[in-house]
Amino acid sequence: MKYSLVYLSEAVVCPQFIYFLCEKGLPVRSQGESQSDNKQMDNITIRQGETLFLSCSQGDFVTHTAWLNRSSILYAGEDKWSVDPRVSLVTLSQEEFTIKIEDVDVTDEGQYICAVQTSSRPRTTSVHIIVQVPPKIVNLSRDLVVNEGSNVTLMCLANGKPEPAIVWRMKSPSDDSLSSDSEVLDIPFISRYRAGVYECTAANDIAVDTQTVELTVNYAPSVSDGRDVGVTLGQRGVLQCEADAVPEADFEWYRDDRRIFNGLDGIEIEAAGALSRLTFFNVSEADYGNYTCVAINKLGSANTSFVLYGPGAVQDGNSGTSTVFNPFCLLIAILQLLLKF
């Protein structure tokens, strides 16, 4: 991209333009001399990292010429005064004086002056360079682990020019009701349903920067109601316990008040994430009865009961109890009913 300068602001002047450069490196004229031609060009906007070309026209009878940045001389004719390796001469001819600045940064912003000394009088052309910077998030809350009921504050700070706008939103699971148009997102008395990935977006006219924060909410276990299971003698029986908890729950199984351990009496206890299974590989009469599953994490515990029953039992749902009818008593009841007729 090449920018041509037609106008520039007035250079600092010293007494008489007899010497092109003063001790400070600027064109000069005496206080009584008529004002030199000083022209101002419209501002030039460029993005950080691009290459800036600065060009001014020379004209006839030019004796000296220079490019200046504020109070520093960049080039005086073919002589480079700047020690910045990014600054270089592109063209110096009777018609044009062009330099370039590579990899422009915010420190390059400001006024640039092309000063030309002709045989008659000096003239200057100036332009103000505005450097735009894409947004960059420089300070973001780290991933958080909190307990349910805590107050949570997420922070997102970003740099950029123009100043970027900050937006917070809950990304996963998506929830448009939980958002903020500021650097801070407050979540009071957080629940487990607010756990997930939160996204901070910083945007200006140049670009967009996005980063995320993962929010984990710990809570005590809750367990699903136990499902009673009927199994024939000698068959395989499984009691399954499911718990919802963060962090994941540890499981314990009990027969009445006695804890059951894996591998004892032909019983296997297997845990896989939120599930625990109590498996009987060869059900006997002694296995029938009441069982309790307890789910535990650092925030609390919960339990549910099961009944393992045989084919002669009639279940009343998930109450954890069973009723068994004696076949002999059933026969007596039938005979009594027949005698009435």
C-alpha positions in Angstrom: 0.0 0.0 0.0 1.4 3.4 -1.0 0.4 6.7 0.4 1.3 9.9 -1.4 1.7 13.1 0.6 0.3 16.3 -0.9 0.0 18.3 2.3 2.0 18.3 5.5 2.2 20.5 8.7 4.6 23.3 9.3 8.1 22.2 10.3 9.9 23.8 13.2 12.0 26.7 11.9 15.3 28.3 12.8 16.6 31.7 11.7 17.0 31.8 7.7 16.9 28.8 5.5 20.6 29.2 4.7 21.3 25.7 6.1 18.9 23.0 5.5 19.4 21.3 8.8 19.6 23.0 12.2 21.3 21.5 15.2 18.1 19.7 15.8 17.9 18.6 12.2 15.0 20.8 11.1 14.5 23.3 8.2 14.9 27.0 9.3 13.9 30.5 8.2 14.3 33.9 9.8 11.4 35.4 11.8 11.1 38.2 9.3 10.9 36.0 6.3 7.6 35.2 4.6 6.1 32.0 5.7 7.1 28.9 3.7 4.5 26.8 1.9 3.1 24.5 4.6 0.5 22.0 3.6 -1.4 19.5 5.6 -2.6 16.1 4.2 -5.5 14.1 5.5 -4.7 11.6 8.2 -3.5 8.2 7.0 -4.8 5.1 8.9 -2.7 1.9 8.7 -2.9 -1.4 10.5 -0.2 -2.6 12.8 2.3 -4.8 10.9 1.7 -3.3 7.5 4.3 -1.3 5.5 3.9 2.5 5.3 5.0 4.4 2.2 5.5 8.1 2.6 5.9 10.1 -0.6 6.1 13.8 -1.4 6.7 15.6 -4.7 9.9 17.4 -5.3 9.5 19.9 -8.2 12.2 21.9 -9.9 15.2 23.7 -8.3 15.2 21.5 -5.2 18.5 21.9 -3.3 17.8 19.9 -0.1 15.1 17.5 1.1 14.3 15.5 4.2 11.8 13.3 5.9 11.2 13.8 9.6 9.2 12.1 12.3 8.3 14.6 15.0 11.8 15.9 16.1 13.8 13.1 14.4 15.3 13.1 11.0 14.7 9.9 9.1 16.3 10.7 5.8 18.1 13.8 4.5 18.3 13.3 0.8 20.1 9.9 0.3 21.6 10.0 3.8 19.8 7.8 6.3 19.8 9.4 9.8 17.4 6.9 11.4 19.0 3.9 13.1 15.7 2.0 12.7 16.3 -0.9 10.3 12.7 -0.9 9.3 13.1 2.6 7.6 14.5 2.6 4.1 14.7 4.8 1.0 12.4 3.9 -1.9 12.8 6.7 -4.4 14.7 10.0 -4.6 14.4 11.8 -7.9 13.6 15.3 -9.2 9.9 14.4 -9.0 9.5 12.2 -6.0 11.0 11.5 -2.5 9.6 8.3 -1.0 10.6 6.3 2.1 9.0 3.3 3.7 8.6 2.0 7.2 8.1 -1.8 7.4 6.2 -3.6 10.2 4.5 -0.5 11.5 3.8 -0.4 15.2 1.9 2.0 17.5 5.2 3.8 18.3 5.3 4.9 14.7 2.1 6.9 15.1 2.3 10.6 14.9 3.2 13.5 12.5 5.6 13.0 9.6 7.1 16.0 7.6 8.6 16.2 4.2 10.7 19.3 4.1 12.0 20.6 0.8 14.4 23.5 0.2 14.1 25.1 -3.2 16.1 27.9 -4.7 13.4 30.4 -3.7 12.0 29.3 -0.3 11.3 26.2 1.7 8.1 24.2 1.7 6.8 21.4 3.9 4.1 18.8 3.7 2.9 17.0 6.7 0.6 14.0 7.5 -0.6 12.4 10.7 -0.3 8.6 10.8 -2.8 6.7 12.8 -1.9 3.1 13.6 -4.8 0.7 14.2 -4.1 -2.4 16.4 -6.2 -5.6 16.3 -7.7 -6.6 19.6 -5.8 -9.0 21.9 -7.1 -10.4 25.1 -4.3 -9.9 27.6 -5.9 -10.9 30.9 -8.5 -13.6 31.2 -9.8 -15.6 34.2 -8.4 -19.0 34.5 -10.5 -22.2 34.3 -12.4 -22.3 37.6 -13.6 -25.1 39.9 -16.2 -23.9 42.4 -18.8 -25.4 44.7 -22.5 -25.0 44.0 -23.9 -21.9 45.6 -20.7 -19.8 45.3 -20.5 -16.4 43.7 -18.4 -16.4 40.5 -16.8 -13.4 38.7 -15.2 -13.9 35.3 -12.8 -11.1 34.0 -11.6 -10.4 30.4 -9.3 -7.5 29.6 -8.1 -6.7 26.0 -5.9 -4.1 24.2 -6.5 -2.7 20.8 -7.0 0.4 18.8 -9.7 1.4 18.4 -10.5 0.2 21.9 -12.2 -3.2 21.5 -15.7 -4.0 22.8 -15.9 -7.0 25.2 -18.7 -9.5 25.2 -19.2 -12.5 27.5 -21.5 -15.4 26.7 -22.1 -19.0 27.8 -20.9 -21.0 24.8 -21.4 -24.7 25.9 -24.1 -25.5 26.7 -25.4 -22.4 24.8 -27.5 -20.1 27.0 -28.2 -16.6 25.5 -29.7 -15.5 28.8 -26.3 -15.6 30.5 -24.2 -12.9 28.8 -22.5 -9.5 29.5 -21.4 -6.6 27.4 -18.6 -5.6 29.8 -15.2 -6.9 30.9 -16.8 -8.6 33.9 -19.4 -11.4 34.1 -21.0 -12.0 37.5 -22.8 -15.2 38.3 -24.2 -15.1 41.8 -25.1 -18.3 43.7 -24.1 -20.5 40.9 -25.9 -23.8 40.2 -24.7 -27.0 38.6 -26.6 -26.0 35.4 -24.3 -23.0 34.9 -21.3 -25.2 34.5 -19.7 -25.2 31.1 -17.6 -23.2 28.7 -17.7 -19.4 28.7 -16.5 -17.3 25.8 -15.0 -13.8 25.9 -14.9 -11.9 22.6 -12.9 -8.7 22.0 -13.7 -6.9 18.8 -12.9 -3.7 17.0 -12.9 -2.4 13.4 -9.8 -4.4 12.6 -10.4 -8.0 13.9 -11.8 -10.2 16.6 -10.0 -12.1 19.4 -11.8 -14.9 21.3 -10.8 -17.0 24.3 -12.7 -19.4 26.5 -12.9 -20.3 30.2 -14.1 -23.6 31.5 -16.2 -23.4 34.7 -16.7 -26.6 36.7 -19.3 -26.6 39.5 -19.0 -29.2 42.3 -22.1 -30.6 43.9 -23.1 -33.4 46.2 -24.4 -36.8 44.8 -28.0 -37.5 44.0 -29.0 -41.1 43.1 -31.8 -42.5 40.9 -34.4 -44.7 42.6 -33.4 -48.3 42.9 -35.1 -50.8 40.7 -36.0 -54.1 42.4 -34.8 -57.2 40.5 -36.3 -60.7 40.4 -33.9 -63.5 39.6 -34.4 -67.3 39.5 -32.1 -69.4 41.7 -28.8 -70.2 39.9 -29.1 -67.4 37.5 -27.2 -64.2 37.1 -28.6 -61.1 38.8 -27.5 -57.4 38.6 -28.4 -54.4 40.7 -27.5 -51.1 39.1 -27.0 -47.8 40.9 -26.7 -44.4 39.1 -25.4 -41.2 40.7 -25.2 -37.6 39.5 -22.3 -35.8 41.2 -19.3 -33.6 40.6 -16.6 -34.7 41.3 -17.8 -38.3 40.4 -19.0 -40.3 43.3 -17.5 -43.3 44.9 -19.9 -46.2 45.6 -20.4 -48.5 48.5 -22.8 -51.4 48.7 -24.5 -52.8 51.8 -26.6 -55.9 52.6 -28.7 -54.7 55.5 -26.1 -53.0 57.7 -23.1 -55.0 56.4 -20.8 -53.6 53.7 -20.2 -55.8 50.7 -16.8 -56.0 49.2 -15.8 -57.0 45.7 -15.1 -60.7 45.1 -16.7 -62.1 48.3 -19.3 -64.8 48.1 -19.3 -64.8 44.3 -20.3 -61.1 44.1 -18.6 -58.6 41.8 -18.8 -54.8 42.3 -18.0 -52.7 39.2 -17.9 -48.9 38.9 -17.9 -47.0 35.6 -18.3 -43.3 35.8 -21.7 -42.5 37.2 -22.8 -46.2 37.4 -22.0 -49.0 39.8 -23.2 -52.6 39.4 -23.5 -55.3 42.0 -23.5 -58.6 40.1 -24.5 -62.1 41.5 -23.1 -64.8 39.2 -25.1 -67.7 40.8 -28.0 -66.5 42.8 -28.8 -68.5 45.9 -31.6 -68.3 48.5 -29.1 -66.5 50.8 -28.7 -63.7 48.2 -32.4 -62.7 48.3 -33.0 -59.6 50.4 -32.5 -55.8 50.8 -29.5 -54.0 49.4 -28.4 -50.4 49.7 -26.2 -48.3 47.3 -24.4 -45.3 48.8 -22.8 -42.6 46.5 -20.2 -40.4 48.2 -18.0 -37.4 47.2 -16.4 -34.6 49.2 -19.6 -32.6 49.3 -21.9 -35.2 50.7 -23.6 -38.5 50.1 -26.9 -40.1 48.9 -28.3 -43.6 48.9 -31.1 -45.8 47.5 -32.4 -49.3 48.3 -33.0 -52.4 46.2 -34.6 -55.8 46.7 -33.3 -58.9 45.1 -36.2 -61.4 45.1 -37.0 -64.8 43.8 -39.8 -66.0 41.4 -42.2 -66.7 44.3 -42.2 -63.0 45.4 -44.7 -60.3 44.4 -43.1 -56.9 44.2 -44.7 -53.6 45.1 -42.6 -51.4 42.8 -39.3 -49.8 44.0 -40.2 -49.8 47.7 -37.4 -52.1 48.5 -39.8 -54.7 50.1 -41.3 -57.9 48.9 -44.2 -60.1 50.0 -44.0 -63.9 49.6 -47.2 -66.1 49.5 -47.1 -69.8 50.9 -48.5 -72.2 48.3 -50.3 -74.3 51.1 -52.1 -71.2 52.3 -53.2 -70.4 48.8 -54.7 -74.0 48.4 -56.7 -73.6 51.7 -58.1 -70.3 50.5 -59.3 -71.9 47.2 -61.1 -74.9 49.0 -62.9 -72.5 51.3 -64.2 -70.6 48.3 -65.5 -73.8 46.7 -67.3 -75.0 49.8 -69.5 -71.9 49.6 -71.2 -73.2 46.5 
